[in-house]
Amino acid sequence: MLSSAGLPFSRGVCMTRPLTGQQLQVLRLIDQGMNYAGVSLELEISVSGVRQHLRNASANLAAPAGTRTAGLIEMARAAGYEL
């Protein structure tokens, strides 16, 4: 199904493309209570890399500007991703 803008829907969430494995890992770890520094240590990436994965996840989920991480997690779940 496509939105009026021609973007795909996944379980009611308008997405520009699927989330990557790394984006899902970042969202899972944050959902488990880790902060950005903890996620960066766990995944062996920089804190700016964590932020970049979240920005990309936001774009892939077609999240409105200013959506916080908790909102991205809820959008990912609504799209059918298990976190």
C-alpha positions in Angstrom: 0.0 0.0 0.0 1.3 3.5 -0.7 0.6 6.8 1.0 -0.7 9.8 -0.8 2.9 10.9 -1.2 3.7 7.5 -2.9 5.7 6.2 0.1 5.2 2.6 1.3 3.2 1.8 4.5 4.2 -0.9 6.9 1.4 -1.7 9.4 0.1 1.9 9.2 3.6 3.6 9.4 4.7 5.4 6.3 8.3 4.4 5.6 10.7 5.6 3.0 12.8 2.3 3.3 13.3 -0.6 5.8 15.4 -0.1 8.9 18.9 -1.6 8.7 20.2 -4.1 11.2 22.4 -1.5 12.8 19.6 1.0 13.2 17.5 -1.7 14.9 20.4 -2.6 17.2 20.7 1.0 18.3 16.9 1.3 18.9 16.9 -2.0 20.8 19.7 -1.0 23.1 18.2 2.5 23.8 14.9 0.8 24.5 16.7 -1.4 27.0 17.8 1.7 28.9 21.3 2.4 27.5 22.4 5.9 26.8 24.2 6.9 23.6 27.6 6.4 25.2 26.6 2.9 26.3 25.3 2.0 22.9 28.6 3.3 21.3 30.6 1.0 23.6 28.4 -2.0 23.0 28.4 -1.7 19.2 32.0 -0.4 19.1 31.0 2.8 17.2 31.3 6.4 18.1 28.6 8.4 19.8 28.2 10.4 16.6 27.7 7.1 14.8 24.9 6.3 17.2 23.3 9.7 16.4 23.7 9.1 12.7 22.0 5.7 12.9 19.1 7.4 14.7 18.9 10.2 12.1 18.8 7.5 9.4 16.2 5.5 11.2 14.1 8.7 11.5 14.4 9.3 7.8 13.5 5.6 7.0 10.5 5.8 9.2 9.4 9.1 7.7 9.2 10.5 11.2 8.1 14.1 11.7 10.9 16.6 12.4 11.7 16.7 16.1 10.6 13.1 16.8 12.4 11.9 19.9 14.1 8.5 20.2 11.1 7.1 22.2 8.9 8.1 19.3 11.1 6.3 16.8 11.0 3.2 19.0 7.2 3.3 19.0 7.1 3.9 15.2 9.4 0.9 14.6 7.2 -1.3 16.7 4.1 0.0 14.9 5.8 -0.9 11.6 6.2 -4.5 12.8 9.8 -4.5 14.0 10.6 -6.4 17.2 12.8 -4.5 19.5 
